[in-house]
Amino acid sequence: MNVADAMTPRSEVVTVEVPGTRDDALEYLQERSFSSVPVVKPTDGREEFRGLVSRESLIERPDEDQLALLMDDGVPTTTQDTSLEAVAHLMVTERERRIPVVDGELEGIVTVTDVIRAMADADVDGDREVGELASRDINTVWAETPLPVAEREIFYANVPYAVVLGDDGAMTGVITEVDILDVARVVEGEAETGDSIANQDDDWAWEGIKAVGNRYLPTRNVEIPAGPVREFMTGDVVTVTSRKTAREAAQAMITNDVEQIPLVSGDDLAGIVRDVDLLGALYE
């Protein structure tokens, strides 16, 4: 199966244009839960592909407003006749979830979800057991952690999720970049975001950030609510066992519209299966 058979064609691809602002991309990233949006520039009657602006860049660079400075212009591209196995390998090695399909102009986009859907539909191989593909390193966060702190923890862990643990250490939910972006908003002027940094008596505080005070963001920023993670997480968590196949995990991801599924052994959390992990079934 080739990229042309799985990609979203240009007529259906949401794009933003330069010059443009953060708001142009934030609207689509929030409403449609995209991980990134292609940036184009009309030039002499043609549409020049310029790069991608991602949800990570909007969160990580809260004081930047111009799309030209937020976008990544060095993203890899592919062509329609590339195999899905080859593009899956490209996604993993380049750490990209969306690969623009470009031949002079933007012709479409192929995403991790497109490949996972092809696996779920048995259009590509998906017979390997997920226990062979899952990561045993699990990013976690306490349910009472303020959301801005959880967002920084996710950023430093360099993954798009955290499994949420309750007071007893058991899994109570999952929080993702999508969940955080859903409740983020752009604010004008210098604004106090709330008690997003610990006070001395806060239960969740640790020594390095005690008594730092409230956090202020400069003009025109992305504001993240300071409530605890439990208020924003997904509590009804879909799980998978190690003997399930990559295809079965892919089907669960598509059905439940999630990008990662915790791996369990009995009642114990044993790992995490991300959609990008399933891509390994196609080329390893």
N, C-alpha and C positions, 0 to 999 in steps of 0.2 A: 504494500500500500504506500502511495506517495503523498507528499505534502498537499498536492492539488486535491486529493480525495478527502482530506480532513480539515483543511484550513477554512477560515472565515474569509470570503472574498471581499475585495475592497469596497464593494457596494454596501456591505453590511458592517464594515469596520468603523468604529467611532474614533475620530481623530480630533486633535486640537491644532491650531495654526499659530505660527510665530509671525509677527510679535503677538504675544498673549500673556495672560496672567495666571497665577496660581488658581484663582477661582474657576477658570475655564476647565482645568483638569480635575480639581477637587470634586466638582459636581458629578462627573462621570465615575470617578473612583469610589465615591460614596454610594451613589444610587445603583450602580451596577456591580459593585464589589470586584472591579478589575484590579489586577496587581500593577498595571501600567497602561499608559495610553500613548499611541504613536503621535509624533509631532511632525507636521508637514508644513511646507512653505510653497504657496503658489508662485511659480516663476515662468514667465513667458508662455502662459497657456498650459503649462505642465505642473505637476504636483511633485515637488522634490521631497523625498523622505529625509528628515533631519535627525531623528533620534526617538527616544522614549522618555517619558516622565513617569516616575513610579510613585507608589504610595509611600515607600521608604524615604524618597527624597523630600516629599512634602512634610513628613514628620521630623526628619533629621535636620532640615534646614528651615526652621520656622520663621526666620526673618527675611527670607528671599521671596520675592513676588513675581519675578519675570521668568516665564517658561524657558527662555533661551539659556538662563543660568541654572535652572533646575533640571533640565533634561540631560540624559546621557547620550552623547552623540557618537559613542564608540561601540554601540551594540552590534552583535553579529547578525547577519541576515542569511536567508536561504532562498532557494528557488523552488518552483512548483514541482519539478521532476526529482527532487531529493526524496529518498525513502524516509519513512517515519522512524525506522531504526537509526538512521544517520542523524536525523534531526533530534531524536531523543538523546543521543550521545552528545550532540552540540549543546543541548539545554543543560545537561549535567556538568559538562566540562566548563562551560561559560557561566554557569549559575544564572541562567536567564529563563524566566517562565513564559515569555512571549517572544517569538522570533518573527520579525517582519519578513514577508516574502516580497523580494524586490528584484525587478529586472528593469532597470532604468527608472521606473516609478514604483510606488507602493502598489502591489497587486493583491495583498491580503495579509493575514497574520495567522500563524499557527501557534497554539498554546499547549502548555502541559495538559490542560483539561481536554483539548482535542485528542491528544495521544491517549490519555486515560479513557476517554469515551470509546476510541477505537479498540482498546484492550477489552473494555467491558462488553463491547459488541462482538468480540471474537474476530475482529478484522486483523489483529496482530497477536503475537504469542503472549499468553498470560498464564501459563501452566505452572510456573515456579511457585513454591510455597512462600508466603510472606515472611515466615520465620527466617528465611535466608536473606531477605532484603531489608528487614526492619533495622533501625538503629537502636542500640541498647543505651545510648546516651540520651537521656530525657531532660528537656528543659522544664523546670517547674517553678512555681511561684505560690506564695501563701495567699489564701483567699482574702485576707484582710489588708493586703498590701495596696496602698493607693495606686490608682491607675497610672499616673505619670511615672512612678517608680517602676511599675511593672513594664511599662513601655521601654524604659531605659534598660531594664534587665533583658528584655527580648532583643533590643538592639545590640547589646554587648555580647549576647549569646549567638548572634548572627543567624537566628532562625525566625520564622514568622509566627511562632506560637509559644505558649507555655501551658503545660498541664497544671491545673489549679489544685492545690492540696488544702485540706481542712486542718483543723487543730490536731486531729489524730494522725495526720500524715497520709490519709487516704485520698484518692482522687475524687474531687467534687465537681470538676468541670474543665473546660478548656477556654483560654483567651487567645485571640489571634490578632494580627495586624489589622485585619478587616474589621473586627469588633471595635478596635481602638479608633480607626479612621471613621467608622460610622458615627461616633459621638464627638469627634473633633470638630472644631469650627474655627473659621478665620475671624480674628478680632482686630479692630482698628485702634491704634494708639497704644500707649503703655497701659497694661492692664494686669491686675493681680489675679493669678490663677487659683488662689486659695492656698490652704495649708498643704501644698504638694511636697514640702520638705518637712521632715519630722520635727516636732517639738520634743523636749526632753522626756516628757511623760508618756509619749505615744508608745503603745505596746510593740509596734512593729519597728521602732527606731533602732538603728545600730550606731555605734560610737562615732563613726566617720561622718555622719550627717546630722547629728543631734544639734538642736538649737540653731540651725542655720536661718530659720525664718521662712517667710513666704517667698514664692518665686514670682518674679516679674519678667515679662517678655517685652521686647522692643516693639516698635510700631509695626502693625500688620503681621500678626502671627497666627500659628495654629495653636489653639488652646485645647488641652486635654483635661476633662473633668478629674477632680481630685478624690472622688469616691473610691471605695474599696473594690478590688477586682471582682468580688462575688456579685456586684451589682451589674456587671457588664459581660460576664462570661456566659458561655453556653453550658447549661447544667445537664442537659439530656445528651450524654456522650455516647456516640456509636463506637463500639470496640470490635476487635478482631482477634482471633487466636492464631497461633503460629502455623497450624496445619491448613489454614485457608489458602487458596491460590491468589496470585496477583490479580487474576480476572475477578474473583469474588470481592476482593478488596476494592478494585476499581469500580465495580458495580455499586458497592456501598457508598463510595465517595460521590459518584454521580447522582445516586438516588437522594443522598442527604446533603448534597452541595457543600462538601467539606474538602479540605486539602490535606488533612492528616487524620489518622485514626490510631488511638492508643492500642498497643498490643498487650493482651492480658493472658495470664496463666492462672486459671481459677479466679480468685478474687484479687490477685496481685498484679500490679502494673509491671510489665516486663519489657516494654520498649515502645517505640513510636514508629508508625508506618506513614511516611509522607508520600504524596503523589509522585514527587521526584524520585523517591526510592523505588517505586514500581517501574520506572523507566529502565532500571537496571535489568529487568527481565527481558528486555529487547536486544541487549548487545553484550552482556557479560557472559 
